[in-house]
Amino acid sequence: MAKNCFPFDEETEVIKVAGKIFLLANSEEPLEISLKCNPSKAIELREMFDFVKPGYHLNKKHWITVTITEEMPIEFFFDLIDHSYEEVVKRMTRVEREELAKEDLRANLD
């Protein structure tokens, strides 16, 4: 289950899964989000789209920063968020993934 917080400042929202960051979003113009990304996919996305850059103040190999534009299809935006979440979850231990599944199940039952 994802949780949000503002550990750095009042403008940068951080969203975590099991205590690990998978999304950072700023609330100032231009609106941008930073996402965890598979390194080869990150290169491909940066080459294909002007609105995808290396992660701002993050490891450029594993993070991208996306400027939210009208030209970006909403499905693409959600696909990038899902990919980021999956990149973080797949690096968790089996025990962490099982605990996450239990939390998700509890949340769905409430």
Biopython code that builds the backbone (N, CA, C, O; Angstrom):
import numpy as np
from Bio.PDB.StructureBuilder import StructureBuilder

atoms = [
    (1, "MET", "N", (0.842, -1.172, 0.000)),
    (1, "MET", "CA", (0.000, 0.000, 0.000)),
    (1, "MET", "C", (0.890, 1.239, 0.000)),
    (1, "MET", "O", (1.824, 1.333, 0.796)),
    (2, "ALA", "N", (0.610, 2.169, -0.870)),
    (2, "ALA", "CA", (1.413, 3.374, -1.009)),
    (2, "ALA", "C", (1.033, 4.396, 0.065)),
    (2, "ALA", "O", (-0.129, 4.526, 0.452)),
    (3, "LYS", "N", (2.050, 5.110, 0.526)),
    (3, "LYS", "CA", (1.845, 6.163, 1.522)),
    (3, "LYS", "C", (2.568, 7.412, 1.060)),
    (3, "LYS", "O", (3.647, 7.336, 0.472)),
    (4, "ASN", "N", (1.968, 8.560, 1.327)),
    (4, "ASN", "CA", (2.599, 9.806, 0.907)),
    (4, "ASN", "C", (3.063, 10.621, 2.111)),
    (4, "ASN", "O", (2.538, 10.489, 3.217)),
    (5, "CYS", "N", (4.068, 11.470, 1.862)),
    (5, "CYS", "CA", (4.602, 12.350, 2.897)),
    (5, "CYS", "C", (5.348, 13.504, 2.222)),
    (5, "CYS", "O", (5.513, 13.519, 1.002)),
    (6, "PHE", "N", (5.791, 14.460, 3.023)),
    (6, "PHE", "CA", (6.538, 15.620, 2.547)),
    (6, "PHE", "C", (7.823, 15.743, 3.365)),
    (6, "PHE", "O", (7.947, 16.670, 4.165)),
    (7, "PRO", "N", (8.790, 14.824, 3.185)),
    (7, "PRO", "CA", (9.986, 14.837, 4.033)),
    (7, "PRO", "C", (11.008, 15.920, 3.690)),
    (7, "PRO", "O", (11.847, 16.260, 4.523)),
    (8, "PHE", "N", (10.946, 16.465, 2.472)),
    (8, "PHE", "CA", (11.970, 17.416, 2.044)),
    (8, "PHE", "C", (11.537, 18.871, 2.195)),
    (8, "PHE", "O", (12.293, 19.699, 2.703)),
    (9, "ASP", "N", (10.328, 19.175, 1.757)),
    (9, "ASP", "CA", (9.784, 20.526, 1.828)),
    (9, "ASP", "C", (8.280, 20.442, 1.613)),
    (9, "ASP", "O", (7.733, 19.350, 1.461)),
    (10, "GLU", "N", (7.612, 21.588, 1.600)),
    (10, "GLU", "CA", (6.149, 21.590, 1.458)),
    (10, "GLU", "C", (5.682, 21.452, 0.010)),
    (10, "GLU", "O", (4.488, 21.283, -0.237)),
    (11, "GLU", "N", (6.606, 21.521, -0.952)),
    (11, "GLU", "CA", (6.241, 21.444, -2.363)),
    (11, "GLU", "C", (6.473, 20.069, -2.983)),
    (11, "GLU", "O", (5.918, 19.769, -4.040)),
    (12, "THR", "N", (7.285, 19.233, -2.342)),
    (12, "THR", "CA", (7.654, 17.952, -2.937)),
    (12, "THR", "C", (6.991, 16.799, -2.184)),
    (12, "THR", "O", (7.376, 16.453, -1.067)),
    (13, "GLU", "N", (5.988, 16.221, -2.829)),
    (13, "GLU", "CA", (5.309, 15.071, -2.237)),
    (13, "GLU", "C", (6.067, 13.802, -2.608)),
    (13, "GLU", "O", (6.464, 13.615, -3.758)),
    (14, "VAL", "N", (6.259, 12.948, -1.633)),
    (14, "VAL", "CA", (6.956, 11.682, -1.831)),
    (14, "VAL", "C", (5.958, 10.555, -1.594)),
    (14, "VAL", "O", (5.242, 10.550, -0.593)),
    (15, "ILE", "N", (5.918, 9.610, -2.513)),
    (15, "ILE", "CA", (5.031, 8.464, -2.355)),
    (15, "ILE", "C", (5.903, 7.214, -2.263)),
    (15, "ILE", "O", (6.780, 6.974, -3.094)),
    (16, "LYS", "N", (5.628, 6.427, -1.219)),
    (16, "LYS", "CA", (6.439, 5.251, -0.929)),
    (16, "LYS", "C", (5.571, 4.002, -0.893)),
    (16, "LYS", "O", (4.367, 4.054, -0.642)),
    (17, "VAL", "N", (6.226, 2.885, -1.153)),
    (17, "VAL", "CA", (5.617, 1.581, -0.950)),
    (17, "VAL", "C", (6.579, 0.820, -0.041)),
    (17, "VAL", "O", (7.763, 0.680, -0.346)),
    (18, "ALA", "N", (6.056, 0.336, 1.070)),
    (18, "ALA", "CA", (6.870, -0.382, 2.064)),
    (18, "ALA", "C", (8.110, 0.420, 2.449)),
    (18, "ALA", "O", (9.197, -0.133, 2.617)),
    (19, "GLY", "N", (7.928, 1.732, 2.587)),
    (19, "GLY", "CA", (9.012, 2.598, 3.020)),
    (19, "GLY", "C", (10.019, 2.972, 1.947)),
    (19, "GLY", "O", (11.004, 3.649, 2.241)),
    (20, "LYS", "N", (9.796, 2.545, 0.705)),
    (20, "LYS", "CA", (10.709, 2.824, -0.392)),
    (20, "LYS", "C", (10.044, 3.779, -1.382)),
    (20, "LYS", "O", (8.897, 3.577, -1.781)),
    (21, "ILE", "N", (10.776, 4.816, -1.771)),
    (21, "ILE", "CA", (10.240, 5.840, -2.674)),
    (21, "ILE", "C", (10.085, 5.285, -4.084)),
    (21, "ILE", "O", (10.993, 4.644, -4.614)),
    (22, "PHE", "N", (8.914, 5.540, -4.689)),
    (22, "PHE", "CA", (8.749, 5.216, -6.099)),
    (22, "PHE", "C", (8.248, 6.416, -6.906)),
    (22, "PHE", "O", (8.208, 6.353, -8.135)),
    (23, "LEU", "N", (7.864, 7.508, -6.237)),
    (23, "LEU", "CA", (7.387, 8.685, -6.951)),
    (23, "LEU", "C", (7.630, 9.936, -6.112)),
    (23, "LEU", "O", (7.362, 9.958, -4.911)),
    (24, "LEU", "N", (8.136, 10.961, -6.761)),
    (24, "LEU", "CA", (8.246, 12.282, -6.160)),
    (24, "LEU", "C", (7.508, 13.239, -7.084)),
    (24, "LEU", "O", (7.660, 13.159, -8.303)),
    (25, "ALA", "N", (6.718, 14.135, -6.529)),
    (25, "ALA", "CA", (5.946, 15.078, -7.339)),
    (25, "ALA", "C", (6.070, 16.469, -6.747)),
    (25, "ALA", "O", (5.979, 16.653, -5.534)),
    (26, "ASN", "N", (6.282, 17.451, -7.625)),
    (26, "ASN", "CA", (6.319, 18.827, -7.134)),
    (26, "ASN", "C", (4.984, 19.500, -7.413)),
    (26, "ASN", "O", (4.262, 19.114, -8.333)),
    (27, "SER", "N", (4.668, 20.495, -6.623)),
    (27, "SER", "CA", (3.386, 21.187, -6.786)),
    (27, "SER", "C", (3.554, 22.557, -7.419)),
    (27, "SER", "O", (2.599, 23.330, -7.489)),
    (28, "GLU", "N", (4.762, 22.865, -7.880)),
    (28, "GLU", "CA", (5.019, 24.147, -8.534)),
    (28, "GLU", "C", (5.110, 23.944, -10.036)),
    (28, "GLU", "O", (5.363, 22.836, -10.510)),
    (29, "GLU", "N", (4.902, 25.027, -10.784)),
    (29, "GLU", "CA", (5.031, 24.977, -12.247)),
    (29, "GLU", "C", (6.502, 24.972, -12.622)),
    (29, "GLU", "O", (7.276, 25.679, -11.976)),
    (30, "PRO", "N", (6.931, 24.227, -13.613)),
    (30, "PRO", "CA", (6.134, 23.229, -14.314)),
    (30, "PRO", "C", (5.945, 21.999, -13.439)),
    (30, "PRO", "O", (6.839, 21.622, -12.681)),
    (31, "LEU", "N", (4.784, 21.380, -13.548)),
    (31, "LEU", "CA", (4.512, 20.177, -12.766)),
    (31, "LEU", "C", (5.390, 19.041, -13.282)),
    (31, "LEU", "O", (5.429, 18.756, -14.479)),
    (32, "GLU", "N", (6.084, 18.408, -12.359)),
    (32, "GLU", "CA", (6.979, 17.312, -12.722)),
    (32, "GLU", "C", (6.842, 16.179, -11.707)),
    (32, "GLU", "O", (6.540, 16.402, -10.534)),
    (33, "ILE", "N", (7.072, 14.969, -12.187)),
    (33, "ILE", "CA", (7.153, 13.823, -11.298)),
    (33, "ILE", "C", (8.456, 13.097, -11.604)),
    (33, "ILE", "O", (8.902, 13.050, -12.750)),
    (34, "SER", "N", (9.050, 12.542, -10.579)),
    (34, "SER", "CA", (10.236, 11.708, -10.751)),
    (34, "SER", "C", (9.854, 10.291, -10.379)),
    (34, "SER", "O", (9.182, 10.049, -9.376)),
    (35, "LEU", "N", (10.299, 9.355, -11.213)),
    (35, "LEU", "CA", (9.885, 7.964, -11.084)),
    (35, "LEU", "C", (11.076, 7.030, -11.227)),
    (35, "LEU", "O", (12.003, 7.298, -11.992)),
    (36, "LYS", "N", (11.040, 5.944, -10.491)),
    (36, "LYS", "CA", (12.025, 4.877, -10.650)),
    (36, "LYS", "C", (11.780, 4.249, -12.022)),
    (36, "LYS", "O", (10.633, 4.114, -12.448)),
    (37, "CYS", "N", (12.861, 3.865, -12.715)),
    (37, "CYS", "CA", (12.695, 3.335, -14.062)),
    (37, "CYS", "C", (13.811, 2.348, -14.377)),
    (37, "CYS", "O", (14.963, 2.548, -13.992)),
    (38, "ASN", "N", (13.455, 1.292, -15.076)),
    (38, "ASN", "CA", (14.447, 0.349, -15.575)),
    (38, "ASN", "C", (15.463, 1.140, -16.402)),
    (38, "ASN", "O", (15.057, 1.951, -17.235)),
    (39, "PRO", "N", (16.774, 0.933, -16.202)),
    (39, "PRO", "CA", (17.784, 1.741, -16.900)),
    (39, "PRO", "C", (17.650, 1.760, -18.422)),
    (39, "PRO", "O", (17.785, 2.823, -19.028)),
    (40, "SER", "N", (17.392, 0.625, -19.053)),
    (40, "SER", "CA", (17.280, 0.625, -20.513)),
    (40, "SER", "C", (16.002, 1.338, -20.968)),
    (40, "SER", "O", (15.997, 2.025, -21.989)),
    (41, "LYS", "N", (14.934, 1.168, -20.209)),
    (41, "LYS", "CA", (13.685, 1.866, -20.532)),
    (41, "LYS", "C", (13.864, 3.375, -20.340)),
    (41, "LYS", "O", (13.327, 4.166, -21.117)),
    (42, "ALA", "N", (14.611, 3.774, -19.315)),
    (42, "ALA", "CA", (14.855, 5.199, -19.068)),
    (42, "ALA", "C", (15.561, 5.841, -20.260)),
    (42, "ALA", "O", (15.192, 6.936, -20.686)),
    (43, "ILE", "N", (16.565, 5.167, -20.793)),
    (43, "ILE", "CA", (17.288, 5.686, -21.965)),
    (43, "ILE", "C", (16.334, 5.812, -23.147)),
    (43, "ILE", "O", (16.307, 6.835, -23.831)),
    (44, "GLU", "N", (15.557, 4.766, -23.376)),
    (44, "GLU", "CA", (14.608, 4.757, -24.489)),
    (44, "GLU", "C", (13.597, 5.906, -24.368)),
    (44, "GLU", "O", (13.326, 6.604, -25.345)),
    (45, "LEU", "N", (13.047, 6.093, -23.174)),
    (45, "LEU", "CA", (12.050, 7.156, -22.962)),
    (45, "LEU", "C", (12.661, 8.543, -23.171)),
    (45, "LEU", "O", (12.036, 9.419, -23.769)),
    (46, "ARG", "N", (13.886, 8.737, -22.675)),
    (46, "ARG", "CA", (14.541, 10.049, -22.835)),
    (46, "ARG", "C", (14.827, 10.345, -24.305)),
    (46, "ARG", "O", (14.762, 11.497, -24.734)),
    (47, "GLU", "N", (15.142, 9.304, -25.076)),
    (47, "GLU", "CA", (15.401, 9.503, -26.503)),
    (47, "GLU", "C", (14.114, 9.774, -27.283)),
    (47, "GLU", "O", (14.135, 10.482, -28.290)),
    (48, "MET", "N", (13.005, 9.218, -26.824)),
    (48, "MET", "CA", (11.736, 9.335, -27.547)),
    (48, "MET", "C", (10.955, 10.607, -27.226)),
    (48, "MET", "O", (10.265, 11.143, -28.092)),
    (49, "PHE", "N", (11.058, 11.097, -25.980)),
    (49, "PHE", "CA", (10.192, 12.188, -25.549)),
    (49, "PHE", "C", (10.992, 13.334, -24.928)),
    (49, "PHE", "O", (11.853, 13.113, -24.076)),
    (50, "ASP", "N", (10.699, 14.550, -25.363)),
    (50, "ASP", "CA", (11.360, 15.726, -24.800)),
    (50, "ASP", "C", (10.964, 15.971, -23.354)),
    (50, "ASP", "O", (11.731, 16.570, -22.599)),
    (51, "PHE", "N", (9.782, 15.521, -22.954)),
    (51, "PHE", "CA", (9.309, 15.780, -21.597)),
    (51, "PHE", "C", (9.850, 14.781, -20.571)),
    (51, "PHE", "O", (9.522, 14.882, -19.389)),
    (52, "VAL", "N", (10.677, 13.812, -21.005)),
    (52, "VAL", "CA", (11.315, 12.853, -20.098)),
    (52, "VAL", "C", (12.804, 13.182, -20.016)),
    (52, "VAL", "O", (13.507, 13.195, -21.026)),
    (53, "LYS", "N", (13.265, 13.445, -18.806)),
    (53, "LYS", "CA", (14.664, 13.823, -18.558)),
    (53, "LYS", "C", (15.263, 12.863, -17.518)),
    (53, "LYS", "O", (14.534, 12.115, -16.866)),
    (54, "PRO", "N", (16.596, 12.890, -17.369)),
    (54, "PRO", "CA", (17.191, 12.125, -16.259)),
    (54, "PRO", "C", (16.636, 12.631, -14.927)),
    (54, "PRO", "O", (16.250, 13.794, -14.813)),
    (55, "GLY", "N", (16.598, 11.775, -13.944)),
    (55, "GLY", "CA", (16.044, 12.128, -12.638)),
    (55, "GLY", "C", (16.711, 13.344, -12.029)),
    (55, "GLY", "O", (17.934, 13.389, -11.891)),
    (56, "TYR", "N", (15.906, 14.328, -11.665)),
    (56, "TYR", "CA", (16.396, 15.566, -11.071)),
    (56, "TYR", "C", (16.843, 15.300, -9.638)),
    (56, "TYR", "O", (16.041, 14.886, -8.802)),
    (57, "HIS", "N", (18.121, 15.538, -9.354)),
    (57, "HIS", "CA", (18.720, 15.294, -8.037)),
    (57, "HIS", "C", (18.603, 13.834, -7.598)),
    (57, "HIS", "O", (18.557, 13.540, -6.404)),
    (58, "LEU", "N", (18.554, 12.923, -8.570)),
    (58, "LEU", "CA", (18.424, 11.496, -8.283)),
    (58, "LEU", "C", (19.430, 10.734, -9.144)),
    (58, "LEU", "O", (20.064, 11.311, -10.027)),
    (59, "ASN", "N", (19.569, 9.453, -8.884)),
    (59, "ASN", "CA", (20.449, 8.612, -9.685)),
    (59, "ASN", "C", (19.924, 8.598, -11.122)),
    (59, "ASN", "O", (18.847, 8.064, -11.386)),
    (60, "LYS", "N", (20.680, 9.180, -12.039)),
    (60, "LYS", "CA", (20.231, 9.344, -13.426)),
    (60, "LYS", "C", (20.040, 8.009, -14.147)),
    (60, "LYS", "O", (19.315, 7.942, -15.140)),
    (61, "LYS", "N", (20.674, 6.963, -13.663)),
    (61, "LYS", "CA", (20.548, 5.651, -14.294)),
    (61, "LYS", "C", (19.194, 5.008, -13.977)),
    (61, "LYS", "O", (18.612, 4.329, -14.824)),
    (62, "HIS", "N", (18.701, 5.221, -12.769)),
    (62, "HIS", "CA", (17.503, 4.527, -12.300)),
    (62, "HIS", "C", (16.268, 5.415, -12.133)),
    (62, "HIS", "O", (15.207, 4.921, -11.752)),
    (63, "TRP", "N", (16.385, 6.707, -12.409)),
    (63, "TRP", "CA", (15.260, 7.611, -12.204)),
    (63, "TRP", "C", (15.074, 8.505, -13.424)),
    (63, "TRP", "O", (16.037, 8.888, -14.088)),
    (64, "ILE", "N", (13.821, 8.825, -13.701)),
    (64, "ILE", "CA", (13.485, 9.804, -14.734)),
    (64, "ILE", "C", (12.620, 10.889, -14.106)),
    (64, "ILE", "O", (11.905, 10.647, -13.134)),
    (65, "THR", "N", (12.696, 12.083, -14.673)),
    (65, "THR", "CA", (11.801, 13.170, -14.289)),
    (65, "THR", "C", (10.965, 13.509, -15.511)),
    (65, "THR", "O", (11.491, 13.746, -16.598)),
    (66, "VAL", "N", (9.659, 13.526, -15.313)),
    (66, "VAL", "CA", (8.715, 13.730, -16.404)),
    (66, "VAL", "C", (7.982, 15.046, -16.175)),
    (66, "VAL", "O", (7.352, 15.243, -15.135)),
    (67, "THR", "N", (8.068, 15.939, -17.146)),
    (67, "THR", "CA", (7.306, 17.182, -17.091)),
    (67, "THR", "C", (5.917, 16.886, -17.622)),
    (67, "THR", "O", (5.758, 16.375, -18.731)),
    (68, "ILE", "N", (4.919, 17.208, -16.825)),
    (68, "ILE", "CA", (3.532, 16.925, -17.203)),
    (68, "ILE", "C", (3.108, 17.931, -18.268)),
    (68, "ILE", "O", (3.123, 19.142, -18.044)),
    (69, "THR", "N", (2.733, 17.406, -19.428)),
    (69, "THR", "CA", (2.299, 18.252, -20.537)),
    (69, "THR", "C", (0.971, 17.739, -21.075)),
    (69, "THR", "O", (0.558, 16.613, -20.798)),
    (70, "GLU", "N", (0.322, 18.584, -21.841)),
    (70, "GLU", "CA", (-0.941, 18.183, -22.457)),
    (70, "GLU", "C", (-0.726, 17.140, -23.543)),
    (70, "GLU", "O", (-1.638, 16.380, -23.866)),
    (71, "GLU", "N", (0.479, 17.100, -24.109)),
    (71, "GLU", "CA", (0.738, 16.137, -25.180)),
    (71, "GLU", "C", (0.937, 14.709, -24.654)),
    (71, "GLU", "O", (0.925, 13.756, -25.433)),
    (72, "MET", "N", (1.119, 14.558, -23.338)),
    (72, "MET", "CA", (1.328, 13.240, -22.752)),
    (72, "MET", "C", (-0.019, 12.564, -22.536)),
    (72, "MET", "O", (-0.844, 13.059, -21.769)),
    (73, "PRO", "N", (-0.247, 11.439, -23.204)),
    (73, "PRO", "CA", (-1.511, 10.720, -22.977)),
    (73, "PRO", "C", (-1.612, 10.266, -21.517)),
    (73, "PRO", "O", (-0.623, 9.826, -20.931)),
    (74, "ILE", "N", (-2.781, 10.373, -20.946)),
    (74, "ILE", "CA", (-2.986, 10.028, -19.541)),
    (74, "ILE", "C", (-2.633, 8.566, -19.272)),
    (74, "ILE", "O", (-2.137, 8.244, -18.192)),
    (75, "GLU", "N", (-2.882, 7.681, -20.232)),
    (75, "GLU", "CA", (-2.538, 6.265, -20.063)),
    (75, "GLU", "C", (-1.031, 6.090, -19.922)),
    (75, "GLU", "O", (-0.562, 5.273, -19.129)),
    (76, "PHE", "N", (-0.280, 6.862, -20.695)),
    (76, "PHE", "CA", (1.181, 6.811, -20.632)),
    (76, "PHE", "C", (1.657, 7.230, -19.240)),
    (76, "PHE", "O", (2.548, 6.606, -18.664)),
    (77, "PHE", "N", (1.064, 8.271, -18.722)),
    (77, "PHE", "CA", (1.371, 8.781, -17.389)),
    (77, "PHE", "C", (1.155, 7.686, -16.341)),
    (77, "PHE", "O", (2.029, 7.439, -15.510)),
    (78, "PHE", "N", (0.004, 7.036, -16.382)),
    (78, "PHE", "CA", (-0.290, 5.965, -15.419)),
    (78, "PHE", "C", (0.604, 4.745, -15.623)),
    (78, "PHE", "O", (0.979, 4.088, -14.652)),
    (79, "ASP", "N", (0.947, 4.435, -16.868)),
    (79, "ASP", "CA", (1.868, 3.324, -17.140)),
    (79, "ASP", "C", (3.237, 3.577, -16.508)),
    (79, "ASP", "O", (3.849, 2.658, -15.964)),
    (80, "LEU", "N", (3.718, 4.817, -16.576)),
    (80, "LEU", "CA", (5.006, 5.151, -15.973)),
    (80, "LEU", "C", (4.962, 5.000, -14.450)),
    (80, "LEU", "O", (5.913, 4.510, -13.840)),
    (81, "ILE", "N", (3.862, 5.421, -13.849)),
    (81, "ILE", "CA", (3.714, 5.272, -12.396)),
    (81, "ILE", "C", (3.676, 3.794, -12.015)),
    (81, "ILE", "O", (4.332, 3.379, -11.060)),
    (82, "ASP", "N", (2.913, 3.006, -12.758)),
    (82, "ASP", "CA", (2.859, 1.561, -12.497)),
    (82, "ASP", "C", (4.235, 0.925, -12.638)),
    (82, "ASP", "O", (4.626, 0.096, -11.817)),
    (83, "HIS", "N", (4.966, 1.308, -13.675)),
    (83, "HIS", "CA", (6.311, 0.763, -13.895)),
    (83, "HIS", "C", (7.222, 1.102, -12.719)),
    (83, "HIS", "O", (7.979, 0.251, -12.254)),
    (84, "SER", "N", (7.153, 2.325, -12.242)),
    (84, "SER", "CA", (7.977, 2.745, -11.110)),
    (84, "SER", "C", (7.664, 1.910, -9.874)),
    (84, "SER", "O", (8.569, 1.420, -9.197)),
    (85, "TYR", "N", (6.386, 1.754, -9.589)),
    (85, "TYR", "CA", (5.941, 0.949, -8.443)),
    (85, "TYR", "C", (6.485, -0.481, -8.569)),
    (85, "TYR", "O", (7.030, -1.035, -7.614)),
    (86, "GLU", "N", (6.328, -1.064, -9.756)),
    (86, "GLU", "CA", (6.789, -2.434, -9.987)),
    (86, "GLU", "C", (8.303, -2.560, -9.860)),
    (86, "GLU", "O", (8.799, -3.567, -9.355)),
    (87, "GLU", "N", (9.040, -1.554, -10.309)),
    (87, "GLU", "CA", (10.502, -1.575, -10.190)),
    (87, "GLU", "C", (10.920, -1.632, -8.724)),
    (87, "GLU", "O", (11.868, -2.334, -8.372)),
    (88, "VAL", "N", (10.222, -0.903, -7.883)),
    (88, "VAL", "CA", (10.545, -0.906, -6.453)),
    (88, "VAL", "C", (10.132, -2.233, -5.812)),
    (88, "VAL", "O", (10.900, -2.826, -5.055)),
    (89, "VAL", "N", (8.934, -2.691, -6.113)),
    (89, "VAL", "CA", (8.430, -3.922, -5.497)),
    (89, "VAL", "C", (9.271, -5.136, -5.895)),
    (89, "VAL", "O", (9.525, -6.004, -5.060)),
    (90, "LYS", "N", (9.700, -5.209, -7.136)),
    (90, "LYS", "CA", (10.440, -6.398, -7.562)),
    (90, "LYS", "C", (11.821, -6.500, -6.910)),
    (90, "LYS", "O", (12.424, -7.573, -6.918)),
    (91, "ARG", "N", (12.322, -5.414, -6.356)),
    (91, "ARG", "CA", (13.608, -5.447, -5.664)),
    (91, "ARG", "C", (13.468, -5.730, -4.162)),
    (91, "ARG", "O", (14.463, -5.800, -3.441)),
    (92, "MET", "N", (12.239, -5.891, -3.709)),
    (92, "MET", "CA", (11.993, -6.219, -2.305)),
    (92, "MET", "C", (12.275, -7.697, -2.072)),
    (92, "MET", "O", (12.289, -8.504, -3.001)),
    (93, "THR", "N", (12.493, -8.019, -0.832)),
    (93, "THR", "CA", (12.648, -9.430, -0.481)),
    (93, "THR", "C", (11.293, -10.116, -0.584)),
    (93, "THR", "O", (10.256, -9.455, -0.625)),
    (94, "ARG", "N", (11.309, -11.425, -0.624)),
    (94, "ARG", "CA", (10.066, -12.192, -0.673)),
    (94, "ARG", "C", (9.196, -11.865, 0.533)),
    (94, "ARG", "O", (7.981, -11.715, 0.404)),
    (95, "VAL", "N", (9.812, -11.755, 1.697)),
    (95, "VAL", "CA", (9.068, -11.446, 2.926)),
    (95, "VAL", "C", (8.414, -10.062, 2.815)),
    (95, "VAL", "O", (7.256, -9.894, 3.198)),
    (96, "GLU", "N", (9.140, -9.085, 2.300)),
    (96, "GLU", "CA", (8.573, -7.737, 2.140)),
    (96, "GLU", "C", (7.396, -7.753, 1.166)),
    (96, "GLU", "O", (6.377, -7.107, 1.410)),
    (97, "ARG", "N", (7.536, -8.494, 0.059)),
    (97, "ARG", "CA", (6.435, -8.578, -0.912)),
    (97, "ARG", "C", (5.218, -9.269, -0.309)),
    (97, "ARG", "O", (4.085, -8.864, -0.568)),
    (98, "GLU", "N", (5.442, -10.308, 0.495)),
    (98, "GLU", "CA", (4.320, -10.990, 1.146)),
    (98, "GLU", "C", (3.617, -10.061, 2.132)),
    (98, "GLU", "O", (2.388, -10.041, 2.199)),
    (99, "GLU", "N", (4.378, -9.305, 2.884)),
    (99, "GLU", "CA", (3.786, -8.359, 3.836)),
    (99, "GLU", "C", (2.995, -7.278, 3.096)),
    (99, "GLU", "O", (1.916, -6.882, 3.538)),
    (100, "LEU", "N", (3.525, -6.811, 1.988)),
    (100, "LEU", "CA", (2.834, -5.822, 1.166)),
    (100, "LEU", "C", (1.512, -6.391, 0.649)),
    (100, "LEU", "O", (0.494, -5.698, 0.656)),
    (101, "ALA", "N", (1.521, -7.625, 0.209)),
    (101, "ALA", "CA", (0.289, -8.276, -0.272)),
    (101, "ALA", "C", (-0.731, -8.371, 0.851)),
    (101, "ALA", "O", (-1.923, -8.176, 0.616)),
    (102, "LYS", "N", (-0.286, -8.668, 2.070)),
    (102, "LYS", "CA", (-1.203, -8.739, 3.220)),
    (102, "LYS", "C", (-1.803, -7.358, 3.505)),
    (102, "LYS", "O", (-2.999, -7.244, 3.776)),
    (103, "GLU", "N", (-0.974, -6.313, 3.445)),
    (103, "GLU", "CA", (-1.464, -4.946, 3.677)),
    (103, "GLU", "C", (-2.505, -4.575, 2.630)),
    (103, "GLU", "O", (-3.547, -4.005, 2.953)),
    (104, "ASP", "N", (-2.213, -4.904, 1.361)),
    (104, "ASP", "CA", (-3.163, -4.600, 0.287)),
    (104, "ASP", "C", (-4.483, -5.335, 0.498)),
    (104, "ASP", "O", (-5.557, -4.769, 0.292)),
    (105, "LEU", "N", (-4.398, -6.589, 0.907)),
    (105, "LEU", "CA", (-5.607, -7.371, 1.160)),
    (105, "LEU", "C", (-6.424, -6.762, 2.303)),
    (105, "LEU", "O", (-7.647, -6.654, 2.214)),
    (106, "ARG", "N", (-5.729, -6.361, 3.385)),
    (106, "ARG", "CA", (-6.423, -5.727, 4.521)),
    (106, "ARG", "C", (-7.095, -4.435, 4.067)),
    (106, "ARG", "O", (-8.235, -4.163, 4.445)),
    (107, "ALA", "N", (-6.401, -3.644, 3.265)),
    (107, "ALA", "CA", (-6.958, -2.365, 2.798)),
    (107, "ALA", "C", (-8.187, -2.594, 1.925)),
    (107, "ALA", "O", (-9.150, -1.831, 1.994)),
    (108, "ASN", "N", (-8.156, -3.635, 1.112)),
    (108, "ASN", "CA", (-9.299, -3.934, 0.240)),
    (108, "ASN", "C", (-10.498, -4.454, 1.022)),
    (108, "ASN", "O", (-11.638, -4.294, 0.585)),
    (109, "LEU", "N", (-10.254, -5.073, 2.172)),
    (109, "LEU", "CA", (-11.338, -5.588, 2.986)),
    (109, "LEU", "C", (-12.005, -4.492, 3.820)),
    (109, "LEU", "O", (-13.160, -4.632, 4.222)),
    (110, "ASP", "N", (-11.284, -3.411, 4.076)),
    (110, "ASP", "CA", (-11.842, -2.316, 4.894)),
    (110, "ASP", "C", (-12.832, -1.477, 4.143)),
    (110, "ASP", "O", (-13.381, -0.525, 4.698)),
]
sb = StructureBuilder()
sb.init_structure("model")
sb.init_model(0)
sb.init_chain("A")
sb.init_seg("    ")
for serial, (resi, resn, name, xyz) in enumerate(atoms, 1):
    if name == "N":
        sb.init_residue(resn, " ", resi, " ")
    sb.init_atom(name, np.array(xyz, "f"), 0.0, 1.0, " ", f" {name:<3s}", serial, name[0])
structure = sb.get_structure()
